[in-house]
């Protein structure tokens, strides 16, 4: 996959993974059934979110900075630049886009963010060489308030190496902060972990092939911290298909791979945890499962990160006539709110699910005028602040993808 003449960074590939997997397994000709409007959801009409040539999209959001901070990418210069947007209330947005700290000689990808340390810390990957010999290193940016950002100097011994490296997510935990991602220096992808006390100085956790590697690709995509320590989720394709993979740590420095349970993590096709939150019985992960030949939304729960249960697939909630997937989840509303997509990806409409405890889920009725339209409308991140919920993603109604925001006061 290429963006113009540039090979995408590992982090940008990962951001597109759900879309590519869903497109590959989606069946053409799926219609959409009319549903009663949902309560409380509105679509932001801020003109600052559209009008820039070529593709831009929001891929994540947190409640921080002036209110909310969203991140994503901007392809208006034919290569992938990182992009940041800030908002006081989730409705009006200020784009921090086209800034020098998010551009460079190749792709600059923001993949995760956390509040703490200097104020905010964003992680991802950044190109280090000319486009013709592209090599990406893991990258970290810091900000006091979300409006002005500085990229930390590229320390090749920590962030780089042979091949490509990228951070995919960050959490406050362990010695201070823990970031997870992947390392392509060995010819295929291995999971990778970095730690920091303050967000400014980083160390790479020693690579243990028995924990982080194996045949094929292993990558960490999400990480959370809590009373259970740290838990990272990702995938492993060593069995020939994409299966869920989970790692745990008490301190962020010493990690163990949770033994693979094919009945919970595996199966035919693709099983993927797209997002992870400390909630419900302890942990709740959401994503997709294509073992039936059709994509269905999927949920997993765990008390401690070491033992996992797959939530029973209710066809009326997780599956149905259309392909479905969950892309993000947060604490909010009645307990948990997840967003995702329903329908063929190239004409997919946004979808919302809610749960009180992480074990029993309800698919919410959505208004097609808010979550649908021409092309694809895909929420990719969600955050809660008090009773407010903000979901972010992209809208391809005009051909190119534009950033999109959905707001709820009631969940």
PEMO-V425069 format. One record per helix or strand of 2 or more residues. SS is the DSSP state (helix for helix, strand for strand). FROM is the first residue (numbers start at 0). TO is the last residue. Records with the same first field share a line. If there is no record, write none. Layout:
BEGIN
SS=FROM-TO ; FROM-TO
END
This chain:
BEGIN
strand=1-2 ; 5-6 ; 40-42 ; 55-61 ; 67-73 ; 80-86 ; 92-95 ; 107-115 ; 118-126 ; 135-142 ; 148-150 ; 164-172 ; 175-182 ; 189-195 ; 201-203 ; 217-225 ; 228-235 ; 242-248 ; 254-256 ; 270-276 ; 282-288 ; 295-301 ; 307-309 ; 323-331 ; 334-341 ; 348-354 ; 360-362 ; 376-384 ; 387-394 ; 401-407
helix=9-24 ; 46-48 ; 99-101 ; 130-132 ; 155-158 ; 208-211 ; 261-264 ; 344-346 ; 367-370
END
